[in-house]
Amino acid sequence: MRFVVVYDACVLYPAPLRDLLMRLATTGLFAARWTEQIHDAWTRNLLKKRPELEFVS
């Protein structure tokens, strides 16, 4: 049985930490999960630092 690990916004942003943790999850040792609210929080923080990345539809 694999462990389920919930990634919070503070580990999804910054990118180097997110990359490391995503790579670890792909090994199959555990399953990575996060909520829509967590996703919104890390992308909101990214856009504060990098507003040029904002998608305009």
TORKOL-4160 file (C-alpha; in steps of 0.2 Angstrom, whole numbers, padded with zeros to 4 digits, m for minus):
57
<pt num="1" X="0000" Y="0000" Z="0000"/>
<pt num="2" X="0007" Y="0017" Z="m0005"/>
<pt num="3" X="0006" Y="0032" Z="0007"/>
<pt num="4" X="m0004" Y="0047" Z="0001"/>
<pt num="5" X="0005" Y="0064" Z="0003"/>
<pt num="6" X="m0004" Y="0080" Z="0002"/>
<pt num="7" X="0007" Y="0094" Z="m0005"/>
<pt num="8" X="0003" Y="0111" Z="0001"/>
<pt num="9" X="0006" Y="0127" Z="m0008"/>
<pt num="10" X="0023" Y="0130" Z="0001"/>
<pt num="11" X="0030" Y="0115" Z="m0007"/>
<pt num="12" X="0022" Y="0117" Z="m0024"/>
<pt num="13" X="0030" Y="0135" Z="m0026"/>
<pt num="14" X="0046" Y="0137" Z="m0027"/>
<pt num="15" X="0049" Y="0127" Z="m0043"/>
<pt num="16" X="0065" Y="0117" Z="m0037"/>
<pt num="17" X="0056" Y="0110" Z="m0022"/>
<pt num="18" X="0041" Y="0106" Z="m0033"/>
<pt num="19" X="0052" Y="0097" Z="m0045"/>
<pt num="20" X="0060" Y="0087" Z="m0032"/>
<pt num="21" X="0044" Y="0081" Z="m0024"/>
<pt num="22" X="0036" Y="0077" Z="m0040"/>
<pt num="23" X="0050" Y="0067" Z="m0046"/>
<pt num="24" X="0050" Y="0057" Z="m0029"/>
<pt num="25" X="0031" Y="0054" Z="m0032"/>
<pt num="26" X="0034" Y="0046" Z="m0049"/>
<pt num="27" X="0045" Y="0033" Z="m0040"/>
<pt num="28" X="0029" Y="0025" Z="m0034"/>
<pt num="29" X="0034" Y="0026" Z="m0015"/>
<pt num="30" X="0019" Y="0037" Z="m0012"/>
<pt num="31" X="0005" Y="0046" Z="m0021"/>
<pt num="32" X="0005" Y="0065" Z="m0022"/>
<pt num="33" X="m0011" Y="0074" Z="m0020"/>
<pt num="34" X="m0017" Y="0092" Z="m0018"/>
<pt num="35" X="m0033" Y="0102" Z="m0018"/>
<pt num="36" X="m0040" Y="0115" Z="m0030"/>
<pt num="37" X="m0038" Y="0128" Z="m0016"/>
<pt num="38" X="m0019" Y="0123" Z="m0014"/>
<pt num="39" X="m0017" Y="0124" Z="m0033"/>
<pt num="40" X="m0025" Y="0141" Z="m0033"/>
<pt num="41" X="m0014" Y="0147" Z="m0018"/>
<pt num="42" X="0003" Y="0142" Z="m0026"/>
<pt num="43" X="m0002" Y="0149" Z="m0043"/>
<pt num="44" X="m0008" Y="0165" Z="m0035"/>
<pt num="45" X="0009" Y="0167" Z="m0027"/>
<pt num="46" X="0018" Y="0163" Z="m0043"/>
<pt num="47" X="0009" Y="0177" Z="m0052"/>
<pt num="48" X="0013" Y="0189" Z="m0038"/>
<pt num="49" X="0031" Y="0187" Z="m0042"/>
<pt num="50" X="0029" Y="0184" Z="m0061"/>
<pt num="51" X="0014" Y="0194" Z="m0067"/>
<pt num="52" X="0020" Y="0193" Z="m0085"/>
<pt num="53" X="0014" Y="0174" Z="m0084"/>
<pt num="54" X="m0004" Y="0179" Z="m0082"/>
<pt num="55" X="m0015" Y="0170" Z="m0095"/>
<pt num="56" X="m0027" Y="0182" Z="m0104"/>
<pt num="57" X="m0041" Y="0174" Z="m0113"/>
